[in-house]
């Protein structure tokens, strides 16, 4: 669920995988694997991603909150 919500929020905000991977100091492939659920995302890295996307880290763990953030972003 976390990686799915991460991807949906990233896309809604118009942020590329390349942008996040550069900010995290990892390869685009490594980021892609995290977002596709092929590798686990540690909590500290998830915190950084939340800051970069401008959301609370708890959003990634709740589908309803993710929907709210996406809807709010499109309405703004």
N, CA and C atoms as a LAMMPS dump frame, in Angstrom:
ITEM: TIMESTEP
0
ITEM: NUMBER OF ATOMS
228
ITEM: BOX BOUNDS ff ff ff
-5.0000000000000000e+02 5.0000000000000000e+02
-5.0000000000000000e+02 5.0000000000000000e+02
-5.0000000000000000e+02 5.0000000000000000e+02
ITEM: ATOMS id mol type element x y z
1 1 1 N 0.815 -1.185 0
2 1 2 C 0 0 0
3 1 3 C 0.87 1.265 0
4 2 1 N 1.935 1.288 0.801
5 2 2 C 2.774 2.482 0.908
6 2 3 C 3.32 2.885 -0.45
7 3 1 N 3.893 1.939 -1.161
8 3 2 C 4.506 2.281 -2.447
9 3 3 C 3.465 2.715 -3.472
10 4 1 N 2.282 2.135 -3.406
11 4 2 C 1.214 2.542 -4.329
12 4 3 C 0.771 3.973 -4.048
13 5 1 N 0.603 4.297 -2.767
14 5 2 C 0.198 5.647 -2.395
15 5 3 C 1.29 6.653 -2.734
16 6 1 N 2.524 6.272 -2.531
17 6 2 C 3.655 7.131 -2.882
18 6 3 C 3.611 7.495 -4.363
19 7 1 N 3.43 6.508 -5.188
20 7 2 C 3.395 6.747 -6.634
21 7 3 C 2.229 7.65 -7.019
22 8 1 N 1.069 7.397 -6.45
23 8 2 C -0.116 8.189 -6.796
24 8 3 C 0.058 9.656 -6.392
25 9 1 N 0.624 9.888 -5.22
26 9 2 C 0.837 11.263 -4.77
27 9 3 C 1.907 11.938 -5.624
28 10 1 N 2.982 11.227 -5.917
29 10 2 C 4.042 11.794 -6.755
30 10 3 C 3.49 12.218 -8.102
31 11 1 N 2.71 11.357 -8.721
32 11 2 C 2.13 11.677 -10.027
33 11 3 C 1.158 12.857 -9.935
34 12 1 N 0.338 12.888 -8.89
35 12 2 C -0.625 13.972 -8.717
36 12 3 C 0.075 15.316 -8.564
37 13 1 N 1.236 15.295 -7.947
38 13 2 C 1.977 16.534 -7.732
39 13 3 C 2.892 16.87 -8.905
40 14 1 N 2.942 15.995 -9.901
41 14 2 C 3.742 16.269 -11.086
42 14 3 C 5.235 16.16 -10.869
43 15 1 N 5.647 15.354 -9.906
44 15 2 C 7.069 15.174 -9.594
45 15 3 C 7.56 13.905 -10.284
46 16 1 N 8.726 13.979 -10.888
47 16 2 C 9.266 12.814 -11.587
48 16 3 C 10.059 11.914 -10.644
49 17 1 N 10.186 10.671 -11.039
50 17 2 C 11.04 9.742 -10.298
51 17 3 C 12.476 10.248 -10.314
52 18 1 N 12.894 10.798 -11.433
53 18 2 C 14.259 11.308 -11.569
54 18 3 C 14.527 12.409 -10.538
55 19 1 N 13.579 13.304 -10.384
56 19 2 C 13.739 14.398 -9.417
57 19 3 C 13.932 13.839 -8.006
58 20 1 N 13.055 12.921 -7.608
59 20 2 C 13.149 12.362 -6.258
60 20 3 C 14.42 11.544 -6.079
61 21 1 N 14.785 10.769 -7.073
62 21 2 C 15.993 9.951 -6.941
63 21 3 C 17.218 10.843 -6.763
64 22 1 N 17.285 11.96 -7.494
65 22 2 C 18.418 12.888 -7.338
66 22 3 C 18.43 13.5 -5.944
67 23 1 N 17.268 13.917 -5.455
68 23 2 C 17.183 14.51 -4.118
69 23 3 C 17.562 13.504 -3.028
70 24 1 N 17.26 12.223 -3.28
71 24 2 C 17.569 11.171 -2.306
72 24 3 C 19 10.658 -2.444
73 25 1 N 19.657 11.018 -3.542
74 25 2 C 21.026 10.56 -3.766
75 25 3 C 21.107 9.092 -4.149
76 26 1 N 20.083 8.615 -4.859
77 26 2 C 20.072 7.226 -5.314
78 26 3 C 19.82 7.208 -6.818
79 27 1 N 20.049 6.06 -7.423
80 27 2 C 19.813 5.963 -8.863
81 27 3 C 18.312 5.96 -9.148
82 28 1 N 17.984 6.319 -10.37
83 28 2 C 16.585 6.3 -10.783
84 28 3 C 16.03 4.877 -10.698
85 29 1 N 16.865 3.899 -11.028
86 29 2 C 16.44 2.496 -10.959
87 29 3 C 16.125 2.086 -9.521
88 30 1 N 16.967 2.524 -8.581
89 30 2 C 16.73 2.192 -7.169
90 30 3 C 15.417 2.806 -6.697
91 31 1 N 15.162 4.048 -7.112
92 31 2 C 13.904 4.688 -6.729
93 31 3 C 12.72 3.963 -7.348
94 32 1 N 12.84 3.624 -8.614
95 32 2 C 11.778 2.923 -9.314
96 32 3 C 11.443 1.61 -8.614
97 33 1 N 12.456 0.914 -8.171
98 33 2 C 12.227 -0.359 -7.459
99 33 3 C 11.486 -0.139 -6.144
100 34 1 N 11.793 0.956 -5.458
101 34 2 C 11.07 1.263 -4.216
102 34 3 C 9.613 1.54 -4.517
103 35 1 N 9.378 2.362 -5.524
104 35 2 C 8.015 2.768 -5.843
105 35 3 C 7.185 1.615 -6.409
106 36 1 N 7.832 0.647 -6.988
107 36 2 C 7.119 -0.511 -7.532
108 36 3 C 7.007 -1.649 -6.531
109 37 1 N 7.509 -1.449 -5.312
110 37 2 C 7.402 -2.45 -4.265
111 37 3 C 8.409 -3.573 -4.367
112 38 1 N 9.414 -3.414 -5.224
113 38 2 C 10.426 -4.456 -5.382
114 38 3 C 11.449 -4.427 -4.244
115 39 1 N 11.653 -3.248 -3.655
116 39 2 C 12.51 -3.114 -2.478
117 39 3 C 11.751 -2.304 -1.44
118 40 1 N 12.064 -2.542 -0.179
119 40 2 C 11.376 -1.847 0.904
120 40 3 C 11.926 -0.439 1.059
121 41 1 N 11.062 0.459 1.518
122 41 2 C 11.441 1.831 1.785
123 41 3 C 11.612 1.986 3.291
124 42 1 N 12.819 2.385 3.724
125 42 2 C 13.01 2.561 5.16
126 42 3 C 12.309 3.847 5.605
127 43 1 N 12.011 3.917 6.877
128 43 2 C 11.203 5.007 7.423
129 43 3 C 11.887 6.36 7.222
130 44 1 N 13.185 6.439 7.421
131 44 2 C 13.874 7.715 7.267
132 44 3 C 13.792 8.222 5.83
133 45 1 N 13.963 7.329 4.887
134 45 2 C 13.858 7.724 3.481
135 45 3 C 12.426 8.158 3.155
136 46 1 N 11.461 7.453 3.718
137 46 2 C 10.06 7.813 3.497
138 46 3 C 9.76 9.192 4.075
139 47 1 N 10.379 9.512 5.213
140 47 2 C 10.216 10.859 5.804
141 47 3 C 10.736 11.93 4.852
142 48 1 N 11.888 11.683 4.266
143 48 2 C 12.481 12.643 3.332
144 48 3 C 11.579 12.809 2.116
145 49 1 N 11.068 11.707 1.596
146 49 2 C 10.169 11.766 0.435
147 49 3 C 8.917 12.569 0.786
148 50 1 N 8.382 12.354 1.984
149 50 2 C 7.197 13.1 2.419
150 50 3 C 7.481 14.597 2.416
151 51 1 N 8.631 14.982 2.925
152 51 2 C 9.005 16.407 2.939
153 51 3 C 9.123 16.926 1.512
154 52 1 N 9.785 16.171 0.657
155 52 2 C 9.96 16.599 -0.731
156 52 3 C 8.627 16.754 -1.463
157 53 1 N 7.654 15.916 -1.11
158 53 2 C 6.337 15.99 -1.746
159 53 3 C 5.374 16.922 -1.003
160 54 1 N 5.807 17.419 0.149
161 54 2 C 4.978 18.351 0.905
162 54 3 C 3.779 17.716 1.57
163 55 1 N 3.936 16.475 2.04
164 55 2 C 2.843 15.774 2.718
165 55 3 C 3.336 15.179 4.028
166 56 1 N 2.407 14.84 4.892
167 56 2 C 2.727 14.15 6.136
168 56 3 C 3.031 12.689 5.815
169 57 1 N 3.99 12.12 6.504
170 57 2 C 4.387 10.731 6.24
171 57 3 C 3.225 9.753 6.413
172 58 1 N 2.29 10.061 7.297
173 58 2 C 1.158 9.161 7.548
174 58 3 C 0.257 8.988 6.331
175 59 1 N 0.307 9.924 5.412
176 59 2 C -0.509 9.856 4.197
177 59 3 C -0.244 8.565 3.434
178 60 1 N 1.02 8.145 3.404
179 60 2 C 1.393 6.973 2.617
180 60 3 C 0.782 5.674 3.143
181 61 1 N 0.347 5.688 4.403
182 61 2 C -0.18 4.477 5.032
183 61 3 C -1.705 4.388 5.008
184 62 1 N -2.353 5.379 4.426
185 62 2 C -3.808 5.432 4.462
186 62 3 C -4.363 5.809 3.088
187 63 1 N -5.092 4.895 2.502
188 63 2 C -5.63 5.121 1.154
189 63 3 C -6.581 6.313 1.11
190 64 1 N -7.409 6.468 2.138
191 64 2 C -8.356 7.585 2.167
192 64 3 C -7.637 8.923 2.261
193 65 1 N -6.59 8.989 3.082
194 65 2 C -5.811 10.226 3.174
195 65 3 C -5.113 10.529 1.854
196 66 1 N -4.635 9.489 1.191
197 66 2 C -4.004 9.664 -0.118
198 66 3 C -5.002 10.251 -1.102
199 67 1 N -6.214 9.713 -1.108
200 67 2 C -7.254 10.235 -2
201 67 3 C -7.541 11.707 -1.691
202 68 1 N -7.584 12.04 -0.413
203 68 2 C -7.852 13.413 -0.006
204 68 3 C -6.759 14.353 -0.52
205 69 1 N -5.508 13.96 -0.37
206 69 2 C -4.382 14.778 -0.826
207 69 3 C -4.442 14.96 -2.329
208 70 1 N -4.733 13.896 -3.047
209 70 2 C -4.803 13.982 -4.511
210 70 3 C -5.94 14.908 -4.939
211 71 1 N -7.108 14.731 -4.342
212 71 2 C -8.25 15.586 -4.683
213 71 3 C -7.962 17.046 -4.344
214 72 1 N -7.368 17.274 -3.181
215 72 2 C -7.031 18.626 -2.75
216 72 3 C -6.042 19.271 -3.717
217 73 1 N -5.096 18.493 -4.188
218 73 2 C -4.089 19.017 -5.104
219 73 3 C -4.723 19.424 -6.431
220 74 1 N -5.65 18.622 -6.932
221 74 2 C -6.288 18.927 -8.189
222 74 3 C -7.26 20.098 -8.096
223 75 1 N -7.833 20.312 -6.915
224 75 2 C -8.78 21.407 -6.726
225 75 3 C -8.028 22.736 -6.567
226 76 1 N -6.853 22.695 -5.952
227 76 2 C -6.079 23.925 -5.702
228 76 3 C -5.627 24.627 -6.931
